Amino acid sequence: MTYFWILLISVSLLSCKDVGYVNFLTDKINENFQEEIASIDAFVILPGQGCMGCISEGEQFLIDNYKKLSTVKFVLTKIVSKKILRQKIGGEVYGADNVYIDSLNIFTTMDFQESIYPTILYLDSGKILKIEYQSPNDPYAIYRLFPNISTPDVFR
């Protein structure tokens, strides 16, 4: 019986953390994209530090697909160096209208474990409908932004 209560409390605390991170992101999105939020279908939060394989995959997805995803806002945060970031993703991507360089690291937090993964927030009329994480447990998350974009061969 004790095991049951420990498990229940643990699950509750983990659920609260996810809700806390979603609330954190919602606040930051509303503060920084209030005027354009109605025209955005999804946000992709790409941290510069965290799960390296997940982040590298997210960055490559950005480079390959940012032009096709004009209603998706890519937010690059946890930036160590803007110069290195520009070299990594290229000047055209760096300056694209649907790419936001969070040079002040406003979208950065260490309070939530989820912040180490690229985060995809799906919106409808400015309201968050669903949140997914590009993680080792879900390497296809970012590819679900649009079903017509195929996953790389390495994941098949």
DOKEKE-235304 format. One record per atom (N, C-alpha, C): atom name; chain; z, x, y. Coordinates in steps of 0.1 Angstrom, whole numbers, plus 5000, padded with zeros to 4 digits. Layout:
N
atomo->CA&cadena->A&Z->Z&X->X&Y->Y
...
***
This chain:
156
atomo->N&cadena->A&Z->5000&X->5008&Y->4988
atomo->CA&cadena->A&Z->5000&X->5000&Y->5000
atomo->C&cadena->A&Z->5000&X->5009&Y->5013
atomo->N&cadena->A&Z->5008&X->5020&Y->5012
atomo->CA&cadena->A&Z->5008&X->5029&Y->5024
atomo->C&cadena->A&Z->4994&X->5034&Y->5027
atomo->N&cadena->A&Z->4987&X->5038&Y->5016
atomo->CA&cadena->A&Z->4973&X->5043&Y->5017
atomo->C&cadena->A&Z->4964&X->5033&Y->5025
atomo->N&cadena->A&Z->4966&X->5021&Y->5022
atomo->CA&cadena->A&Z->4958&X->5010&Y->5028
atomo->C&cadena->A&Z->4960&X->5010&Y->5043
atomo->N&cadena->A&Z->4973&X->5011&Y->5047
atomo->CA&cadena->A&Z->4976&X->5011&Y->5062
atomo->C&cadena->A&Z->4971&X->5023&Y->5069
atomo->N&cadena->A&Z->4972&X->5034&Y->5062
atomo->CA&cadena->A&Z->4967&X->5047&Y->5068
atomo->C&cadena->A&Z->4952&X->5046&Y->5070
atomo->N&cadena->A&Z->4945&X->5041&Y->5060
atomo->CA&cadena->A&Z->4931&X->5039&Y->5061
atomo->C&cadena->A&Z->4927&X->5030&Y->5072
atomo->N&cadena->A&Z->4934&X->5018&Y->5072
atomo->CA&cadena->A&Z->4931&X->5008&Y->5083
atomo->C&cadena->A&Z->4933&X->5014&Y->5097
atomo->N&cadena->A&Z->4944&X->5021&Y->5099
atomo->CA&cadena->A&Z->4946&X->5027&Y->5112
atomo->C&cadena->A&Z->4936&X->5038&Y->5115
atomo->N&cadena->A&Z->4932&X->5046&Y->5106
atomo->CA&cadena->A&Z->4922&X->5056&Y->5108
atomo->C&cadena->A&Z->4909&X->5050&Y->5112
atomo->N&cadena->A&Z->4904&X->5040&Y->5105
atomo->CA&cadena->A&Z->4892&X->5033&Y->5108
atomo->C&cadena->A&Z->4892&X->5027&Y->5122
atomo->N&cadena->A&Z->4903&X->5021&Y->5125
atomo->CA&cadena->A&Z->4905&X->5015&Y->5138
atomo->C&cadena->A&Z->4904&X->5025&Y->5149
atomo->N&cadena->A&Z->4910&X->5037&Y->5148
atomo->CA&cadena->A&Z->4910&X->5047&Y->5158
atomo->C&cadena->A&Z->4896&X->5053&Y->5159
atomo->N&cadena->A&Z->4889&X->5055&Y->5148
atomo->CA&cadena->A&Z->4875&X->5060&Y->5149
atomo->C&cadena->A&Z->4866&X->5050&Y->5156
atomo->N&cadena->A&Z->4868&X->5037&Y->5153
atomo->CA&cadena->A&Z->4860&X->5027&Y->5159
atomo->C&cadena->A&Z->4862&X->5027&Y->5174
atomo->N&cadena->A&Z->4875&X->5029&Y->5178
atomo->CA&cadena->A&Z->4878&X->5029&Y->5193
atomo->C&cadena->A&Z->4871&X->5041&Y->5200
atomo->N&cadena->A&Z->4871&X->5052&Y->5193
atomo->CA&cadena->A&Z->4864&X->5064&Y->5199
atomo->C&cadena->A&Z->4850&X->5061&Y->5202
atomo->N&cadena->A&Z->4843&X->5055&Y->5192
atomo->CA&cadena->A&Z->4828&X->5051&Y->5194
atomo->C&cadena->A&Z->4827&X->5042&Y->5206
atomo->N&cadena->A&Z->4835&X->5032&Y->5207
atomo->CA&cadena->A&Z->4835&X->5022&Y->5218
atomo->C&cadena->A&Z->4838&X->5030&Y->5231
atomo->N&cadena->A&Z->4847&X->5039&Y->5231
atomo->CA&cadena->A&Z->4851&X->5047&Y->5242
atomo->C&cadena->A&Z->4839&X->5055&Y->5247
atomo->N&cadena->A&Z->4832&X->5061&Y->5238
atomo->CA&cadena->A&Z->4820&X->5069&Y->5242
atomo->C&cadena->A&Z->4809&X->5060&Y->5247
atomo->N&cadena->A&Z->4807&X->5049&Y->5241
atomo->CA&cadena->A&Z->4797&X->5039&Y->5246
atomo->C&cadena->A&Z->4801&X->5034&Y->5260
atomo->N&cadena->A&Z->4813&X->5032&Y->5263
atomo->CA&cadena->A&Z->4818&X->5028&Y->5276
atomo->C&cadena->A&Z->4816&X->5039&Y->5286
atomo->N&cadena->A&Z->4819&X->5051&Y->5282
atomo->CA&cadena->A&Z->4816&X->5063&Y->5291
atomo->C&cadena->A&Z->4802&X->5064&Y->5295
atomo->N&cadena->A&Z->4793&X->5063&Y->5285
atomo->CA&cadena->A&Z->4778&X->5064&Y->5288
atomo->C&cadena->A&Z->4774&X->5052&Y->5296
atomo->N&cadena->A&Z->4779&X->5040&Y->5293
atomo->CA&cadena->A&Z->4775&X->5028&Y->5301
atomo->C&cadena->A&Z->4779&X->5030&Y->5316
atomo->N&cadena->A&Z->4790&X->5035&Y->5318
atomo->CA&cadena->A&Z->4795&X->5037&Y->5332
atomo->C&cadena->A&Z->4786&X->5048&Y->5339
atomo->N&cadena->A&Z->4783&X->5058&Y->5332
atomo->CA&cadena->A&Z->4774&X->5069&Y->5338
atomo->C&cadena->A&Z->4760&X->5064&Y->5340
atomo->N&cadena->A&Z->4755&X->5056&Y->5331
atomo->CA&cadena->A&Z->4741&X->5051&Y->5333
atomo->C&cadena->A&Z->4741&X->5041&Y->5345
atomo->N&cadena->A&Z->4751&X->5032&Y->5346
atomo->CA&cadena->A&Z->4751&X->5023&Y->5357
atomo->C&cadena->A&Z->4753&X->5030&Y->5370
atomo->N&cadena->A&Z->4761&X->5041&Y->5370
atomo->CA&cadena->A&Z->4763&X->5048&Y->5383
atomo->C&cadena->A&Z->4750&X->5056&Y->5387
atomo->N&cadena->A&Z->4742&X->5061&Y->5378
atomo->CA&cadena->A&Z->4731&X->5070&Y->5381
atomo->C&cadena->A&Z->4717&X->5063&Y->5380
atomo->N&cadena->A&Z->4716&X->5052&Y->5374
atomo->CA&cadena->A&Z->4703&X->5046&Y->5372
atomo->C&cadena->A&Z->4703&X->5031&Y->5375
atomo->N&cadena->A&Z->4711&X->5027&Y->5384
atomo->CA&cadena->A&Z->4713&X->5013&Y->5387
atomo->C&cadena->A&Z->4700&X->5007&Y->5392
atomo->N&cadena->A&Z->4692&X->5014&Y->5400
atomo->CA&cadena->A&Z->4680&X->5008&Y->5406
atomo->C&cadena->A&Z->4668&X->5007&Y->5396
atomo->N&cadena->A&Z->4668&X->5015&Y->5386
atomo->CA&cadena->A&Z->4657&X->5015&Y->5376
atomo->C&cadena->A&Z->4660&X->5010&Y->5362
atomo->N&cadena->A&Z->4673&X->5007&Y->5360
atomo->CA&cadena->A&Z->4677&X->5004&Y->5346
atomo->C&cadena->A&Z->4670&X->4992&Y->5340
atomo->N&cadena->A&Z->4666&X->4982&Y->5348
atomo->CA&cadena->A&Z->4659&X->4971&Y->5342
atomo->C&cadena->A&Z->4645&X->4974&Y->5336
atomo->N&cadena->A&Z->4640&X->4985&Y->5340
atomo->CA&cadena->A&Z->4626&X->4989&Y->5335
atomo->C&cadena->A&Z->4628&X->5000&Y->5324
atomo->N&cadena->A&Z->4640&X->5003&Y->5319
atomo->CA&cadena->A&Z->4642&X->5013&Y->5309
atomo->C&cadena->A&Z->4645&X->5005&Y->5296
atomo->N&cadena->A&Z->4638&X->5009&Y->5285
atomo->CA&cadena->A&Z->4640&X->5003&Y->5272
atomo->C&cadena->A&Z->4651&X->5011&Y->5264
atomo->N&cadena->A&Z->4652&X->5024&Y->5267
atomo->CA&cadena->A&Z->4662&X->5032&Y->5259
atomo->C&cadena->A&Z->4665&X->5044&Y->5267
atomo->N&cadena->A&Z->4677&X->5049&Y->5264
atomo->CA&cadena->A&Z->4681&X->5062&Y->5269
atomo->C&cadena->A&Z->4683&X->5071&Y->5258
atomo->N&cadena->A&Z->4679&X->5084&Y->5259
atomo->CA&cadena->A&Z->4681&X->5094&Y->5249
atomo->C&cadena->A&Z->4690&X->5105&Y->5256
atomo->N&cadena->A&Z->4702&X->5106&Y->5252
atomo->CA&cadena->A&Z->4711&X->5117&Y->5258
atomo->C&cadena->A&Z->4710&X->5129&Y->5249
atomo->N&cadena->A&Z->4704&X->5140&Y->5254
atomo->CA&cadena->A&Z->4702&X->5152&Y->5247
atomo->C&cadena->A&Z->4712&X->5163&Y->5252
atomo->N&cadena->A&Z->4722&X->5166&Y->5245
atomo->CA&cadena->A&Z->4732&X->5176&Y->5249
atomo->C&cadena->A&Z->4726&X->5190&Y->5246
atomo->N&cadena->A&Z->4728&X->5199&Y->5255
atomo->CA&cadena->A&Z->4724&X->5213&Y->5253
atomo->C&cadena->A&Z->4732&X->5221&Y->5243
atomo->N&cadena->A&Z->4744&X->5216&Y->5240
atomo->CA&cadena->A&Z->4753&X->5222&Y->5231
atomo->C&cadena->A&Z->4758&X->5212&Y->5221
atomo->N&cadena->A&Z->4761&X->5216&Y->5209
atomo->CA&cadena->A&Z->4766&X->5207&Y->5199
atomo->C&cadena->A&Z->4760&X->5210&Y->5185
atomo->N&cadena->A&Z->4755&X->5199&Y->5179
atomo->CA&cadena->A&Z->4748&X->5200&Y->5166
atomo->C&cadena->A&Z->4735&X->5207&Y->5168
atomo->N&cadena->A&Z->4733&X->5219&Y->5166
atomo->CA&cadena->A&Z->4721&X->5227&Y->5170
atomo->C&cadena->A&Z->4708&X->5221&Y->5163
atomo->N&cadena->A&Z->4709&X->5219&Y->5150
atomo->CA&cadena->A&Z->4697&X->5214&Y->5144
atomo->C&cadena->A&Z->4693&X->5200&Y->5149
atomo->N&cadena->A&Z->4703&X->5192&Y->5152
atomo->CA&cadena->A&Z->4700&X->5178&Y->5157
atomo->C&cadena->A&Z->4694&X->5179&Y->5171
atomo->N&cadena->A&Z->4700&X->5188&Y->5179
atomo->CA&cadena->A&Z->4695&X->5190&Y->5193
atomo->C&cadena->A&Z->4681&X->5196&Y->5193
atomo->N&cadena->A&Z->4679&X->5206&Y->5185
atomo->CA&cadena->A&Z->4665&X->5212&Y->5184
atomo->C&cadena->A&Z->4655&X->5202&Y->5180
atomo->N&cadena->A&Z->4658&X->5193&Y->5171
atomo->CA&cadena->A&Z->4649&X->5182&Y->5167
atomo->C&cadena->A&Z->4647&X->5173&Y->5178
atomo->N&cadena->A&Z->4657&X->5169&Y->5185
atomo->CA&cadena->A&Z->4656&X->5160&Y->5197
atomo->C&cadena->A&Z->4648&X->5166&Y->5208
atomo->N&cadena->A&Z->4650&X->5179&Y->5211
atomo->CA&cadena->A&Z->4642&X->5186&Y->5221
atomo->C&cadena->A&Z->4627&X->5186&Y->5217
atomo->N&cadena->A&Z->4624&X->5189&Y->5205
atomo->CA&cadena->A&Z->4610&X->5189&Y->5200
atomo->C&cadena->A&Z->4604&X->5176&Y->5201
atomo->N&cadena->A&Z->4612&X->5165&Y->5198
atomo->CA&cadena->A&Z->4607&X->5152&Y->5199
atomo->C&cadena->A&Z->4604&X->5149&Y->5213
atomo->N&cadena->A&Z->4612&X->5153&Y->5223
atomo->CA&cadena->A&Z->4610&X->5151&Y->5237
atomo->C&cadena->A&Z->4597&X->5158&Y->5241
atomo->N&cadena->A&Z->4595&X->5170&Y->5237
atomo->CA&cadena->A&Z->4583&X->5178&Y->5241
atomo->C&cadena->A&Z->4570&X->5171&Y->5236
atomo->N&cadena->A&Z->4571&X->5166&Y->5223
atomo->CA&cadena->A&Z->4559&X->5160&Y->5217
atomo->C&cadena->A&Z->4556&X->5146&Y->5222
atomo->N&cadena->A&Z->4566&X->5139&Y->5226
atomo->CA&cadena->A&Z->4564&X->5124&Y->5228
atomo->C&cadena->A&Z->4568&X->5119&Y->5242
atomo->N&cadena->A&Z->4573&X->5127&Y->5251
atomo->CA&cadena->A&Z->4577&X->5121&Y->5264
atomo->C&cadena->A&Z->4567&X->5113&Y->5271
atomo->N&cadena->A&Z->4554&X->5117&Y->5270
atomo->CA&cadena->A&Z->4543&X->5110&Y->5277
atomo->C&cadena->A&Z->4541&X->5096&Y->5271
atomo->N&cadena->A&Z->4543&X->5095&Y->5258
atomo->CA&cadena->A&Z->4541&X->5083&Y->5251
atomo->C&cadena->A&Z->4552&X->5073&Y->5253
atomo->N&cadena->A&Z->4563&X->5077&Y->5258
atomo->CA&cadena->A&Z->4575&X->5069&Y->5259
atomo->C&cadena->A&Z->4580&X->5068&Y->5274
atomo->N&cadena->A&Z->4571&X->5062&Y->5282
atomo->CA&cadena->A&Z->4574&X->5061&Y->5296
atomo->C&cadena->A&Z->4586&X->5052&Y->5299
atomo->N&cadena->A&Z->4589&X->5043&Y->5291
atomo->CA&cadena->A&Z->4601&X->5034&Y->5293
atomo->C&cadena->A&Z->4614&X->5039&Y->5287
atomo->N&cadena->A&Z->4613&X->5052&Y->5282
atomo->CA&cadena->A&Z->4625&X->5058&Y->5277
atomo->C&cadena->A&Z->4629&X->5069&Y->5286
atomo->N&cadena->A&Z->4642&X->5069&Y->5290
atomo->CA&cadena->A&Z->4647&X->5079&Y->5299
atomo->C&cadena->A&Z->4655&X->5090&Y->5291
atomo->N&cadena->A&Z->4650&X->5102&Y->5291
atomo->CA&cadena->A&Z->4656&X->5113&Y->5284
atomo->C&cadena->A&Z->4666&X->5120&Y->5294
atomo->N&cadena->A&Z->4678&X->5121&Y->5290
atomo->CA&cadena->A&Z->4689&X->5127&Y->5299
atomo->C&cadena->A&Z->4693&X->5140&Y->5292
atomo->N&cadena->A&Z->4690&X->5151&Y->5298
atomo->CA&cadena->A&Z->4694&X->5164&Y->5292
atomo->C&cadena->A&Z->4707&X->5168&Y->5299
atomo->N&cadena->A&Z->4717&X->5170&Y->5291
atomo->CA&cadena->A&Z->4730&X->5173&Y->5297
atomo->C&cadena->A&Z->4737&X->5185&Y->5289
atomo->N&cadena->A&Z->4749&X->5189&Y->5293
atomo->CA&cadena->A&Z->4755&X->5201&Y->5287
atomo->C&cadena->A&Z->4746&X->5213&Y->5289
atomo->N&cadena->A&Z->4741&X->5214&Y->5301
atomo->CA&cadena->A&Z->4731&X->5224&Y->5305
atomo->C&cadena->A&Z->4739&X->5237&Y->5309
atomo->N&cadena->A&Z->4736&X->5248&Y->5302
atomo->CA&cadena->A&Z->4742&X->5261&Y->5305
atomo->C&cadena->A&Z->4734&X->5268&Y->5316
atomo->N&cadena->A&Z->4720&X->5267&Y->5315
atomo->CA&cadena->A&Z->4711&X->5273&Y->5324
atomo->C&cadena->A&Z->4699&X->5265&Y->5326
atomo->N&cadena->A&Z->4696&X->5261&Y->5338
atomo->CA&cadena->A&Z->4684&X->5253&Y->5341
atomo->C&cadena->A&Z->4671&X->5262&Y->5339
atomo->N&cadena->A&Z->4672&X->5274&Y->5341
atomo->CA&cadena->A&Z->4661&X->5283&Y->5339
atomo->C&cadena->A&Z->4657&X->5284&Y->5324
atomo->N&cadena->A&Z->4667&X->5286&Y->5316
atomo->CA&cadena->A&Z->4665&X->5287&Y->5301
atomo->C&cadena->A&Z->4660&X->5273&Y->5296
atomo->N&cadena->A&Z->4665&X->5262&Y->5301
atomo->CA&cadena->A&Z->4661&X->5249&Y->5297
atomo->C&cadena->A&Z->4646&X->5247&Y->5301
atomo->N&cadena->A&Z->4642&X->5251&Y->5313
atomo->CA&cadena->A&Z->4628&X->5250&Y->5317
atomo->C&cadena->A&Z->4619&X->5258&Y->5308
atomo->N&cadena->A&Z->4623&X->5270&Y->5305
atomo->CA&cadena->A&Z->4615&X->5278&Y->5296
atomo->C&cadena->A&Z->4614&X->5272&Y->5282
atomo->N&cadena->A&Z->4625&X->5266&Y->5277
atomo->CA&cadena->A&Z->4625&X->5260&Y->5264
atomo->C&cadena->A&Z->4616&X->5248&Y->5262
atomo->N&cadena->A&Z->4617&X->5239&Y->5273
atomo->CA&cadena->A&Z->4609&X->5226&Y->5271
atomo->C&cadena->A&Z->4596&X->5226&Y->5279
atomo->N&cadena->A&Z->4595&X->5236&Y->5288
atomo->CA&cadena->A&Z->4583&X->5237&Y->5296
atomo->C&cadena->A&Z->4584&X->5230&Y->5309
atomo->N&cadena->A&Z->4577&X->5235&Y->5319
atomo->CA&cadena->A&Z->4578&X->5229&Y->5333
atomo->C&cadena->A&Z->4573&X->5215&Y->5334
atomo->N&cadena->A&Z->4563&X->5211&Y->5327
atomo->CA&cadena->A&Z->4557&X->5198&Y->5328
atomo->C&cadena->A&Z->4568&X->5188&Y->5323
atomo->N&cadena->A&Z->4574&X->5190&Y->5312
atomo->CA&cadena->A&Z->4584&X->5181&Y->5306
atomo->C&cadena->A&Z->4596&X->5181&Y->5316
atomo->N&cadena->A&Z->4600&X->5193&Y->5320
atomo->CA&cadena->A&Z->4612&X->5194&Y->5329
atomo->C&cadena->A&Z->4611&X->5186&Y->5341
atomo->N&cadena->A&Z->4599&X->5185&Y->5347
atomo->CA&cadena->A&Z->4596&X->5177&Y->5359
atomo->C&cadena->A&Z->4591&X->5163&Y->5357
atomo->N&cadena->A&Z->4591&X->5158&Y->5344
atomo->CA&cadena->A&Z->4585&X->5145&Y->5342
atomo->C&cadena->A&Z->4594&X->5134&Y->5347
atomo->N&cadena->A&Z->4588&X->5123&Y->5351
atomo->CA&cadena->A&Z->4595&X->5111&Y->5357
atomo->C&cadena->A&Z->4606&X->5105&Y->5348
atomo->N&cadena->A&Z->4603&X->5106&Y->5335
atomo->CA&cadena->A&Z->4612&X->5100&Y->5325
atomo->C&cadena->A&Z->4622&X->5110&Y->5319
atomo->N&cadena->A&Z->4623&X->5122&Y->5325
atomo->CA&cadena->A&Z->4633&X->5132&Y->5321
atomo->C&cadena->A&Z->4642&X->5134&Y->5333
atomo->N&cadena->A&Z->4655&X->5133&Y->5330
atomo->CA&cadena->A&Z->4666&X->5135&Y->5340
atomo->C&cadena->A&Z->4674&X->5147&Y->5336
atomo->N&cadena->A&Z->4673&X->5157&Y->5344
atomo->CA&cadena->A&Z->4681&X->5169&Y->5342
atomo->C&cadena->A&Z->4695&X->5168&Y->5348
atomo->N&cadena->A&Z->4704&X->5166&Y->5340
atomo->CA&cadena->A&Z->4718&X->5164&Y->5344
atomo->C&cadena->A&Z->4725&X->5178&Y->5348
atomo->N&cadena->A&Z->4720&X->5184&Y->5359
atomo->CA&cadena->A&Z->4725&X->5197&Y->5362
atomo->C&cadena->A&Z->4740&X->5197&Y->5366
atomo->N&cadena->A&Z->4746&X->5186&Y->5369
atomo->CA&cadena->A&Z->4760&X->5185&Y->5372
atomo->C&cadena->A&Z->4768&X->5182&Y->5360
atomo->N&cadena->A&Z->4761&X->5180&Y->5349
atomo->CA&cadena->A&Z->4768&X->5176&Y->5336
atomo->C&cadena->A&Z->4776&X->5164&Y->5337
atomo->N&cadena->A&Z->4771&X->5154&Y->5344
atomo->CA&cadena->A&Z->4778&X->5141&Y->5346
atomo->C&cadena->A&Z->4779&X->5134&Y->5333
atomo->N&cadena->A&Z->4769&X->5135&Y->5324
atomo->CA&cadena->A&Z->4769&X->5128&Y->5311
atomo->C&cadena->A&Z->4776&X->5136&Y->5300
atomo->N&cadena->A&Z->4783&X->5147&Y->5304
atomo->CA&cadena->A&Z->4790&X->5156&Y->5295
atomo->C&cadena->A&Z->4805&X->5152&Y->5294
atomo->N&cadena->A&Z->4809&X->5151&Y->5281
atomo->CA&cadena->A&Z->4824&X->5149&Y->5279
atomo->C&cadena->A&Z->4827&X->5156&Y->5266
atomo->N&cadena->A&Z->4839&X->5160&Y->5265
atomo->CA&cadena->A&Z->4844&X->5166&Y->5253
atomo->C&cadena->A&Z->4855&X->5157&Y->5246
atomo->N&cadena->A&Z->4856&X->5145&Y->5252
atomo->CA&cadena->A&Z->4866&X->5135&Y->5247
atomo->C&cadena->A&Z->4862&X->5128&Y->5235
atomo->N&cadena->A&Z->4849&X->5128&Y->5231
atomo->CA&cadena->A&Z->4844&X->5121&Y->5220
atomo->C&cadena->A&Z->4835&X->5129&Y->5211
atomo->N&cadena->A&Z->4838&X->5129&Y->5198
atomo->CA&cadena->A&Z->4831&X->5137&Y->5188
atomo->C&cadena->A&Z->4816&X->5134&Y->5188
atomo->N&cadena->A&Z->4813&X->5121&Y->5192
atomo->CA&cadena->A&Z->4799&X->5117&Y->5192
atomo->C&cadena->A&Z->4790&X->5125&Y->5202
atomo->N&cadena->A&Z->4796&X->5131&Y->5212
atomo->CA&cadena->A&Z->4789&X->5137&Y->5223
atomo->C&cadena->A&Z->4782&X->5150&Y->5218
atomo->N&cadena->A&Z->4784&X->5155&Y->5206
atomo->CA&cadena->A&Z->4777&X->5167&Y->5201
atomo->C&cadena->A&Z->4764&X->5163&Y->5196
atomo->N&cadena->A&Z->4761&X->5150&Y->5194
atomo->CA&cadena->A&Z->4748&X->5146&Y->5188
atomo->C&cadena->A&Z->4739&X->5140&Y->5199
atomo->N&cadena->A&Z->4726&X->5142&Y->5198
atomo->CA&cadena->A&Z->4717&X->5133&Y->5206
atomo->C&cadena->A&Z->4720&X->5119&Y->5203
atomo->N&cadena->A&Z->4721&X->5111&Y->5214
atomo->CA&cadena->A&Z->4725&X->5097&Y->5214
atomo->C&cadena->A&Z->4713&X->5088&Y->5219
atomo->N&cadena->A&Z->4710&X->5078&Y->5211
atomo->CA&cadena->A&Z->4699&X->5069&Y->5215
atomo->C&cadena->A&Z->4706&X->5055&Y->5218
atomo->N&cadena->A&Z->4704&X->5051&Y->5231
atomo->CA&cadena->A&Z->4709&X->5038&Y->5235
atomo->C&cadena->A&Z->4697&X->5028&Y->5237
atomo->N&cadena->A&Z->4697&X->5018&Y->5230
atomo->CA&cadena->A&Z->4686&X->5008&Y->5232
atomo->C&cadena->A&Z->4691&X->4997&Y->5242
atomo->N&cadena->A&Z->4683&X->4994&Y->5251
atomo->CA&cadena->A&Z->4686&X->4984&Y->5262
atomo->C&cadena->A&Z->4677&X->4972&Y->5262
atomo->N&cadena->A&Z->4683&X->4961&Y->5267
atomo->CA&cadena->A&Z->4675&X->4949&Y->5270
atomo->C&cadena->A&Z->4680&X->4944&Y->5284
atomo->N&cadena->A&Z->4672&X->4944&Y->5294
atomo->CA&cadena->A&Z->4675&X->4939&Y->5307
atomo->C&cadena->A&Z->4687&X->4947&Y->5312
atomo->N&cadena->A&Z->4688&X->4960&Y->5310
atomo->CA&cadena->A&Z->4699&X->4968&Y->5315
atomo->C&cadena->A&Z->4712&X->4968&Y->5307
atomo->N&cadena->A&Z->4712&X->4960&Y->5296
atomo->CA&cadena->A&Z->4724&X->4959&Y->5287
atomo->C&cadena->A&Z->4722&X->4967&Y->5274
atomo->N&cadena->A&Z->4732&X->4974&Y->5270
atomo->CA&cadena->A&Z->4730&X->4982&Y->5258
atomo->C&cadena->A&Z->4731&X->4972&Y->5246
atomo->N&cadena->A&Z->4721&X->4973&Y->5237
atomo->CA&cadena->A&Z->4720&X->4965&Y->5225
atomo->C&cadena->A&Z->4725&X->4972&Y->5213
atomo->N&cadena->A&Z->4722&X->4985&Y->5212
atomo->CA&cadena->A&Z->4725&X->4993&Y->5200
atomo->C&cadena->A&Z->4726&X->5007&Y->5204
atomo->N&cadena->A&Z->4734&X->5014&Y->5196
atomo->CA&cadena->A&Z->4735&X->5029&Y->5198
atomo->C&cadena->A&Z->4733&X->5036&Y->5185
atomo->N&cadena->A&Z->4726&X->5047&Y->5185
atomo->CA&cadena->A&Z->4724&X->5055&Y->5173
atomo->C&cadena->A&Z->4726&X->5069&Y->5176
atomo->N&cadena->A&Z->4729&X->5077&Y->5166
atomo->CA&cadena->A&Z->4731&X->5092&Y->5168
atomo->C&cadena->A&Z->4721&X->5099&Y->5159
atomo->N&cadena->A&Z->4715&X->5109&Y->5165
atomo->CA&cadena->A&Z->4706&X->5119&Y->5157
atomo->C&cadena->A&Z->4716&X->5129&Y->5151
atomo->N&cadena->A&Z->4719&X->5128&Y->5138
atomo->CA&cadena->A&Z->4729&X->5136&Y->5132
atomo->C&cadena->A&Z->4724&X->5140&Y->5118
atomo->N&cadena->A&Z->4732&X->5149&Y->5112
atomo->CA&cadena->A&Z->4728&X->5152&Y->5098
atomo->C&cadena->A&Z->4728&X->5140&Y->5089
atomo->N&cadena->A&Z->4737&X->5130&Y->5092
atomo->CA&cadena->A&Z->4737&X->5118&Y->5084
atomo->C&cadena->A&Z->4726&X->5109&Y->5087
atomo->N&cadena->A&Z->4719&X->5110&Y->5098
atomo->CA&cadena->A&Z->4708&X->5101&Y->5102
atomo->C&cadena->A&Z->4697&X->5110&Y->5109
atomo->N&cadena->A&Z->4690&X->5118&Y->5102
atomo->CA&cadena->A&Z->4680&X->5127&Y->5109
atomo->C&cadena->A&Z->4668&X->5119&Y->5114
atomo->N&cadena->A&Z->4666&X->5107&Y->5111
atomo->CA&cadena->A&Z->4655&X->5099&Y->5115
atomo->C&cadena->A&Z->4658&X->5091&Y->5128
atomo->N&cadena->A&Z->4670&X->5091&Y->5133
atomo->CA&cadena->A&Z->4674&X->5081&Y->5144
atomo->C&cadena->A&Z->4664&X->5082&Y->5155
atomo->N&cadena->A&Z->4661&X->5093&Y->5160
atomo->CA&cadena->A&Z->4652&X->5094&Y->5172
atomo->C&cadena->A&Z->4638&X->5089&Y->5169
atomo->N&cadena->A&Z->4634&X->5090&Y->5157
atomo->CA&cadena->A&Z->4620&X->5086&Y->5154
atomo->C&cadena->A&Z->4619&X->5071&Y->5153
atomo->N&cadena->A&Z->4630&X->5064&Y->5153
atomo->CA&cadena->A&Z->4630&X->5049&Y->5153
atomo->C&cadena->A&Z->4628&X->5043&Y->5167
atomo->N&cadena->A&Z->4627&X->5052&Y->5177
atomo->CA&cadena->A&Z->4624&X->5047&Y->5191
atomo->C&cadena->A&Z->4612&X->5039&Y->5191
atomo->N&cadena->A&Z->4602&X->5043&Y->5184
atomo->CA&cadena->A&Z->4589&X->5036&Y->5182
atomo->C&cadena->A&Z->4584&X->5038&Y->5168
atomo->N&cadena->A&Z->4582&X->5027&Y->5160
atomo->CA&cadena->A&Z->4578&X->5029&Y->5146
atomo->C&cadena->A&Z->4565&X->5036&Y->5144
atomo->N&cadena->A&Z->4556&X->5036&Y->5154
atomo->CA&cadena->A&Z->4543&X->5042&Y->5152
atomo->C&cadena->A&Z->4543&X->5057&Y->5154
atomo->N&cadena->A&Z->4555&X->5063&Y->5157
atomo->CA&cadena->A&Z->4556&X->5078&Y->5158
atomo->C&cadena->A&Z->4562&X->5082&Y->5144
atomo->N&cadena->A&Z->4554&X->5090&Y->5138
atomo->CA&cadena->A&Z->4558&X->5094&Y->5124
atomo->C&cadena->A&Z->4569&X->5105&Y->5124
atomo->N&cadena->A&Z->4577&X->5106&Y->5114
atomo->CA&cadena->A&Z->4587&X->5116&Y->5112
atomo->C&cadena->A&Z->4580&X->5129&Y->5108
atomo->N&cadena->A&Z->4586&X->5140&Y->5111
atomo->CA&cadena->A&Z->4580&X->5153&Y->5107
atomo->C&cadena->A&Z->4581&X->5155&Y->5092
atomo->N&cadena->A&Z->4571&X->5162&Y->5086
atomo->CA&cadena->A&Z->4570&X->5165&Y->5072
atomo->C&cadena->A&Z->4583&X->5170&Y->5066
atomo->N&cadena->A&Z->4590&X->5178&Y->5074
atomo->CA&cadena->A&Z->4602&X->5185&Y->5069
atomo->C&cadena->A&Z->4613&X->5174&Y->5064
atomo->N&cadena->A&Z->4613&X->5162&Y->5070
atomo->CA&cadena->A&Z->4622&X->5152&Y->5066
atomo->C&cadena->A&Z->4617&X->5143&Y->5055
atomo->N&cadena->A&Z->4605&X->5144&Y->5051
atomo->CA&cadena->A&Z->4600&X->5135&Y->5040
atomo->C&cadena->A&Z->4604&X->5140&Y->5026
***
